[in-house]
């Protein structure tokens, strides 16, 4: 590898790029600590440009110099091509009086990356790592470095960030712009919050990118990384999850359905595949407070487009949950017999029911269980509303009011 050219090319790119600000919190005092900072989240969700944003701010504030940055994108390397000693040697040939600041992107692509990171860390260098596998980074690095890592989770754009990327700012708080924002929200529901997809206008291009992302996720992040041999089973599991968003999910049922198709697979294998999907930030689980059942939700709703699933009711519920989890980690649901509450936040005594379209016909059904649940704070969140009915003790608000309350920490 031509290390000098590699270093200079990425420094030139960093100088020219103008990354948009994210709401993802970053404490700049972390850089004063003896820590490795890891940025974890789904592939293509914006980790690289978030690191660029931080680096540019550090350069502007003269806390580091551009020449110190050594950026390596490991998606473009074969394992035997990377030589850390050669990289250091060439850096010092370029800048003999400077200390390198290493930024390693998608580090999980390099086998035995821990040894290289440990070597550079012990030399006292500052290190940023990014990766698309939660277990690989958090568990392995935490074990090796024993608390000397700080994890920053970088997720797809929230709707607030989506509006910034669309140059609309925070105008969704004003009635005059509500028609425009509602239209943009439908785009967000359909295509999600991956920055590259958000920034292109053509729906055909968006769908092309979605198919490319899914291909990488399937073949590189799953089949290749985990050595999965049964491609049909992992595809079938993904499809079943996508069709089951917001519904209780049963591995036993998936196993039985595969068995009825004469597909030979062990139940434990299906459990393992599900864990892999969680580790690569495809899905996360939400537990039932009443019993040991769970639902799965997507880190981003664009995945639905892979199988042309158009159900906006479930997409809307998924988006509301993703926004809740920006503020609250412990979100559950409550289902017992016919009794069901979409989301419960036990720690803040909050119950939420979600309804994409609230009307005269479904109002009583949507509100009924909220009247029964023993929570101090009760909300019904909707996107469209075609009724003026109200109920004492329950706040009935649209999605944009919900965003404002969560952003201002006034939901409870």
RAKATA-V384320 format. One record per backbone hydrogen bond with DSSP energy under -0.5 kcal/mol. CO is the residue of the C=O (numbers start at 1). NH is the residue of the N-H. Records with the same first field share a line. If there is no record, write none. Layout:
CO->NH, NH
This chain:
1->3
2->6
3->7
4->8
5->9
6->10
7->11
8->12
9->13
10->14
11->15
12->16
13->17
26->28
27->30
28->31
29->32
30->33
33->35
36->38, 150
37->129
38->40, 152
39->131
40->154
42->45
46->50
47->51
48->52
49->53
50->54
51->55
52->56
53->57
54->58
55->59
56->60
57->61
58->63, 64
59->62
65->68, 69
66->69
68->101
69->71
70->103
72->74, 105
73->76
74->77
78->81, 82
79->82
81->83
83->87
84->88
85->89
86->90
87->91
88->92
89->93
90->94
91->95
95->98
100->102, 126
101->70
102->128
103->72, 105
104->130
105->74
106->109
107->110
109->111
110->113
112->115, 116
113->117
114->118
115->119
116->120
117->121
118->122
119->123
120->125
121->124
126->102
127->37
128->104
129->39
130->107
131->41
133->137
134->138
135->139, 140
137->141
138->142
139->143
140->144
141->145
142->146, 147
148->36
150->38
151->153
152->40, 154
153->155
158->162
159->163
160->164
161->165
162->166
163->168, 169
164->167
168->171
170->173
171->174
174->177
175->178
177->181
178->182
179->183
180->184
181->185
182->186
183->187
184->188
185->189
186->190
187->191
188->192
193->157, 195
194->197, 198
195->199
196->200
197->200
202->206
203->207
204->208
205->209
206->210
207->211
208->212
209->213
210->214
211->215
212->216
213->217
214->218
215->219
216->220, 221
217->222
218->223
219->224
220->225
222->226, 228
223->227, 228
229->231
230->234
231->235
232->236
233->237
234->238
235->239
236->240
237->241
238->242
239->243
241->244
242->245
244->247
247->296
249->251
250->254
251->255
252->256
253->257
254->258
255->259
256->260
257->261
258->261, 263
259->262
262->264
263->265
266->270
267->271
268->272
269->273
270->274
271->275
272->276
273->277
274->278
275->279
276->280
277->282, 283
278->281
279->134
282->299
284->297
286->295
287->333
291->293
293->288
294->249
295->286
296->246
297->284
300->303
301->304
302->305
303->306, 307
304->307, 309
305->308
308->310
310->312
311->315
312->316
313->317
314->318
315->319
316->320
317->321
318->322
319->323
320->324
321->325
323->326, 327
324->327, 328
329->331
332->344
333->289
334->341
336->339
339->336
341->334
343->352
344->332, 346
345->348, 350
346->349
349->377
350->345
351->379
352->343
353->381
355->383
356->383, 384
357->359
358->386
359->363
362->366
363->367
364->368
365->369
367->371
368->371, 372
369->373
373->375
376->378
377->351
378->395
379->353
380->397
381->355
382->399
384->358
386->360
391->394
394->396
395->380, 397
397->382
398->402
399->403
400->404
401->405
402->406
403->407
404->408
405->410, 411
406->409
